[in-house]
Amino acid sequence: MKRILAAMAILMGFAVSAQACPDFNQWGESYKATGQQLFQERQFNVVAGGSNYIWNCPNVRPGTDRGAGYFTTAPDFTFDLSGMGGYQLVISVVSRCDAALLVNTASANWYYDDDDNGNLDPRIVLTRPANGYLDIWVGTYDGEYCDAVLSLETFRR
């Protein structure tokens, strides 16, 4: 649905500037998962960081934290989620630097976090995750790059 919404915005002349920003129309490393499969934590290695400063991007307006962060243009990961009814989804990062997390959900909502996982690492909890594409960017607060591990895990509501 979010890809359709983005296409409609472009066709209607509401496209954002050509500036490089996180773009959910691009694809990250792709996986399919169900809520039940994620009931056991899944981990994914990633290099955190990017060159796009989040608050220079008019297309990205998370309703959550307002901290700094540098992210790549394409998501690091694109998950095709199904069977998410009855679950909450915890998305977290453990890294060797001050990581930041950016998520765009199947309902085209943006979420950002910087430190909620402790130790300068981010964590986002989606209390009612939708079925569909979930794009995830693992960036850094200060524009540096470092090794990190992204974790996804569901819990029953």
C-alpha positions as a printed Julia matrix, in Angstrom:
157×3 Matrix{Float64}:
  0.0     0.0     0.0
  2.79    2.45    0.82
  4.32    1.98   -2.63
  0.96    2.83   -4.18
  0.64    5.92   -1.98
  4.09    7.08   -3.02
  3.32    6.61   -6.7
  0.09    8.6    -6.28
  1.96   11.44   -4.56
  4.45   11.64   -7.42
  1.71   11.62  -10.03
 -0.13   14.38   -8.19
  2.94   16.6    -8.14
  3.77   16.27   -4.46
  7.13   14.63   -5.05
  9.95   15.66   -2.76
 13.12   17.23   -4.02
 15.78   15.11   -5.73
 17.86   15.23   -2.55
 19.05   11.81   -1.38
 16.86   10.59    1.47
 15.57    7.27    2.8
 13.25    5.94    0.11
 10.78    3.11    0.76
 10.28    2.7    -2.99
 13.68    1.02   -3.07
 14.25   -2.48   -1.74
 16.56   -3.69    0.96
 17.76   -7.23    1.59
 14.41   -9.02    1.37
 12.8   -11.61    3.63
  9.34  -13.07    4.19
  8.16  -13.85    7.71
  5.01  -14.53    9.65
  4.17  -13.39   13.14
  4.53  -16.97   14.31
  7.98  -17.37   12.7
  9.18  -14.21   14.45
  7.96  -15.54   17.8
 11.52  -16.83   17.94
 13.93  -13.89   17.66
 15.6   -13.49   14.26
 18.9   -11.63   13.91
 20.48  -10.0    10.86
 24.0    -8.58   10.53
 24.23   -5.09    9.06
 26.62   -2.17    8.78
 24.95    0.77   10.52
 25.32    4.22    9.01
 24.58    6.31    5.97
 25.06    9.73    4.42
 21.5    11.11    4.49
 20.8    13.31    7.52
 17.24   12.44    8.5
 15.96   15.94    9.24
 17.06   17.22    5.81
 14.53   14.81    4.29
 11.03   16.28    3.87
  9.62   12.86    2.87
 10.48   11.34    6.27
  8.5    12.6     9.25
  8.4    10.07   12.07
  5.84   10.69   14.76
  8.24    9.24   17.33
 11.62   10.47   18.65
 13.16   13.54   17.05
 16.88   12.77   17.43
 19.58   12.97   14.81
 20.52   10.18   12.45
 22.26    9.35    9.2
 20.78    6.66    6.96
 21.24    5.13    3.52
 18.8     5.86    0.69
 17.64    2.26    0.19
 16.43    0.38    3.26
 18.85   -2.12    4.73
 16.0    -4.65    4.93
 12.55   -5.12    3.42
 10.36   -7.64    5.2
  7.15   -9.0     3.67
  5.16   -9.72    6.84
  2.01  -11.8     7.15
 -0.02  -13.28    9.99
  0.79  -10.36   12.29
 -2.67  -10.2    13.93
 -2.46  -10.76   17.68
  1.26   -9.92   17.87
  3.37   -6.94   18.74
  6.7    -6.63   16.91
  9.91   -5.57   18.66
 12.63   -4.23   16.34
 15.97   -3.59   18.03
 19.63   -3.05   17.26
 22.83   -3.88   19.13
 25.86   -2.11   17.69
 29.44   -1.01   18.27
 28.49    2.67   17.94
 25.6     5.07   18.59
 23.07    3.46   16.24
 19.71    4.83   15.13
 16.71    2.99   13.7
 14.24    4.12   11.03
 11.18    2.06   10.06
  8.48    2.55    7.43
  5.47    0.29    7.94
  3.01   -1.27    5.5
  0.6     1.56    6.4
  3.21    4.14    5.3
  3.97    5.32    8.85
  7.51    6.33    9.8
  9.1     5.47   13.16
 12.5     6.59   14.48
 14.45    5.73   17.61
 17.91    6.4    18.93
 18.5     4.96   22.42
 15.5     2.98   23.73
 17.38   -0.36   23.66
 19.99    0.98   26.11
 23.75    1.39   25.56
 23.11    4.0    22.8
 21.16    1.41   20.75
 17.64    1.81   19.3
 14.43   -0.15   19.81
 10.97    0.3    18.32
  7.87   -1.63   19.39
  5.0    -1.85   16.91
  1.99   -2.72   19.04
 -0.27   -3.6    16.09
  1.98   -4.34   13.11
  0.23   -4.59    9.77
  0.69   -7.3     7.19
  2.69   -6.09    4.2
  6.09   -4.56    3.56
  8.17   -3.27    6.44
 11.29   -1.32    5.47
 14.09   -0.93    8.02
 17.14    1.33    7.99
 19.92    0.95   10.56
 21.8     4.23   10.71
 23.95    6.07   13.18
 23.4     9.14   15.28
 26.59   10.87   14.13
 27.19    9.64   10.56
 29.84    7.07   11.48
 29.69    3.44   10.29
 29.91    0.32   12.46
 28.91   -3.33   12.68
 25.47   -3.97   14.13
 22.86   -6.69   14.57
 19.19   -6.08   13.83
 16.71   -8.24   15.78
 13.02   -8.83   15.13
 10.81  -10.69   17.57
  7.06  -10.94   18.08
  5.17  -11.25   21.35
  1.5   -12.04   21.86
 -0.65   -9.03   22.7
